[in-house]
Amino acid sequence: MARFFICVLGVVVLASAVWLVSAKRGHTQSPAEDHAKLELVSEQNALGSGQDLLVGVRFILEDGWHTYWINPGDSGEAPRIKWQLPVGFQAGSIQWPYPARLTTPPFTDYGYEHEVLLMVPIRLPEKLKEGETEKIAAQVHFLICRDVCIPGQKQLELSLPVKNRAVASPGREFFAAARARIPSPTPPNWKISLASIGDEFVLNLRIGEPAKVLQFFPLDAEQIENGASQDVTVFPGGVRLHLKKSNHLLEPIARLRGLVVVDSERAYSVDVPVSRFIKNAPAQIAD
């Protein structure tokens, strides 16, 4: 986390200076907005009583800049959303698309470049009055980084009419792209096991097909070394992924949670118990 605090400390001074100059000139845009545009979008063009509404915070990032996944990796901070909703509306949790590994030696972060949509389901009340308009608002706190990190805050609003029938909004394509990157449960034919062996975890996946590229993204911080290579060994019917333990991991863990991304296009959630490797029993690794 050292880089994060150093970056933020330096940027706070820079941001304050830029903000002061901007304020004197009559501008209220934060420094982060010079490199990231945010908007609140809806998958549907209207609200329906008792239905679920899917909205999303869309980040459009300048080339070279990135923001963060729920586990940001070696540095950074995940975006946070504070909702201001009409009475009876209930916001769910962020649906996080799988991230990319963003490496700036010696740090490796998990996050997003170019564009990302953080989708959130909103449960609507059973009774809404047709013809009225409801306002959904969100205060988003975020961090963007390149050579430096800049904290940002943006107030977003979206007004939608109440109708008996809603149709797809012009932003539906953003949701289709984001939905394709949401991790799925592991297929029922997969067999997954995990062994703790020395300074590494060995993740065994019997997936019944060859995988050209396999990556693991940990959901919990400081369990694996984020910047270490993830070596893959192929065995009949599956693959074995070698994950170096974090230097900050002081106590054994009971489970390893995260995402497995196959061939850079499909992501699956995994939550697997950690078993100890028994010497002279190599069959246990492949089970």
N, C-alpha and C positions, 0 to 999 in steps of 0.2 A: 504493500500500500504506500510505500515511500514516494513513488513517483506521483501518485495522486495528490498527496498533501503538498509536495513541493510545487507541482503545477498549479494547484488551486491557490496556494499562498501567493505565487507570483502573479497569477491572473487576477486575483482579487484586487491587487494594487493597480494593475493595468486596466481592469474593467471599471474600477472606480474613476480613474482618470478619464477614460473614454466616455463614461456615462456623464461625468460632470461637464465635459466639453459639449456633448450632445444636448444636455439639458439647457445649457446656456444658449444653444442655437435653436432651441424649440423642438428638438427631437426626443422621443421617449423610447426608441427602440434599444434593446439591450445589445451589448457587443456580441453575444452568442447568435443573435438573429442575423448578423452579417454572414454567417456560415451555415445556418440551419433555419429552414422555414417549417412552421408547424401549422396544421389545420385539423379541425374536428369534422369528421365525415360520418355519414350514416349509410348503411347498406340499402335502406328503404327510404322512400320519399315521404312517408307519413307514419303516424302512430295509430295502432289498433288496440282496443281494450283487451287486457288480459294476455297480450302477446309479448314475445321477447323481441327486443330491438337490438341490433348489433351496430355499435358505433366503433370508431377507431380514431386514435391520434396518429396522424400521418406526419412522419419526419421526411423532409427533403433536404439532403445534406450536400453541401458543396464538396467537390472532388477533393479527396485527401483527408476529409474529416469523418469521424465516426462517433456513434453513441453506443450504449451498452445493453447487454442482455441482463437477465435477472441475476446471474452470477457474472460480474464484470471481469473476473480473472485476476491478474496481478495488480490492477489499478482500476480506478474509475468508480462509477456509481450508476446503478440502474435508474431509469426514469421513474418518477412517482407521479401519480394522478390523484388529485383531491377533487371529488365531484361536488357540484352544487345542482341538485335535482329537484324537480317538483315533488310535492307530497305524494307518497305512494310509489314512487319510482325507486328501484333498488339496483345498484350497480354490482356486477360480479367482478371476478378477478381478471387481470390482464391475461390474454392468450398470447404467449410469447412464441414468435417464429424461431426456428432454430438459427443460431448465430454463425458467424465466421470466426476463425482464429485470426487475430490481428496482432502481428508480431513486430515489435520495435525493441530489438535486443537491448538489455536482457529480459524485457518484459513481454508477456503474451496476454492479450486481453481477449474477451469474448464479446462481440458486438455486431454492429451493423454499419455498412457504408451505403452511400448513394440514397437509398430510400427504404423505409420500413413502415409498416402499419401495425400498431399495437391495438388489437381488437379487444373490446370489452362488451359482454352481453349486459343488457339492461332490462330488468323485468318491469313491465308496466302494470298499473293497477287494473282491476276488473272493470271499473267504470270510468270512462273518459267521455267528455261531451264533444260530439262531432261538430266540426266547424271551428272549434277553439284551436289556439296555437300554444304549444308548450316549449319552454326554453330549457335546453340542456347545456350546462356550463361545466368547464373543467379547468382547474389550475394545474399546470404541468411543470414540475421541477425536473431538470435534466442537466446532463453534462456532455459536452462535445469535446473531442480531443483531436489534435494532430501533433505538432511539435510541442504545443502547450495545450492545457485544458481550460475550458471556459464554462462556468456554470451559467445556466439560463433558467428563466421562469417566464411562462407564457399563459395568459388567460384566454381560453378559447370558448366560443359559444356557438350553439346550433339551435335554430328554431324550426320546429316541424308541426304541420297541421295534424289534427285528429280526423281520421277518415275511416269508413267501414272497410275499405280495401286499400292496402298499400302495394305499391309496385317497386321494382328495383330502381335505385337512384342512379344518377350519372357516375357515382363513385363505386359502383358494383365491381368494376374491374380491379380496383385496389384490394377489395376483400377476397376476390378469387385468387389473386396472387399471394396474399398473406395466408389464406387458408391452406394453400398447397405446401406451406412451410411449417404448419403446425404439427408437432410430433403426434404420431398415432400410437396406440397400444401395440405392444409386440405381438406379432402373429401367433396364433395358437400352436402352430407347428414348430416354433422356435424353442430351443432348449438353451437356457443361459445359466452359467455358473461362474463363480468368481473365487479365486484363490489368492491368499496373501502369502507371497514368497519373498523373503528377504526384503529388499528395498523397492519391490514392485507389487502391483496387483496384476493378476493375469485373468483377463475377461474372456471366457470361452463362449462362443456363439455358434450353436448348431442351427444354421439357417437354411440348409438344404440347397444353397446356390453359391456360386463364387462371387466375391465382392472385389472389385478393382480398387476401391477406395473405402476406407473405414475410419471414422473419427469418433472419439468419445468426448462429450462435453459434460463436466461434472456440475451437478446442481448445487452442491455444497462447496464452499470455499475451503482452501488449504487441505485438501485430501490428496490430490495428485499435483505433480509439478507441471504447471500449465505449459511451460515452454519446452518441455522434454519431448523428444520424438516418440510417437506411438507406433512401435514396430508391430507388424502384422505377420503372423505365421499361419499358413494354410494347412488344414488337416482334412481328411475325408469328411465331407458333409458340413464343413464349417470353417471358421477362422478363430484365431486366438490373438487378442490384442494385449500388448504389454504396456502397462501404465506405471510410470515411475511415481513412487509415493512423494508427497510434498515434504520438503525439509522442515516444515512447520507442523507436521503431523506427529504429535507427541504421544498420543494414546491410540490403541487399536480401535477401529471402527467396526460396528456391527453390520452396516449395510452401505452400499455404494449406489447413489441415485444420480441419474443424469440422462443424457440423450446419446443414442448411437445413430450416426448419419452414414447411410450406405450409398456409395457411389455419388456422393455430393448432391443427392436429389431427393432422398427419402429419409425421414427422421422418425425414430421410435423411442418412446420413454422406457427406461429400465430402472428397476429398483430391485437389487439383488443382494442376498445375504453374503457376507464374507466368510469363507471357510479357510481353515488353516491347511497349508500344504503338509502332507505327511511324507517324510523322507522315504525314498525307495518305493513310493506308491504312485508312479507317474500316471497311472490310469485315471486317478482322481482329477487331474488337470483337464482331461478331455471330456469328462462326463458332462 
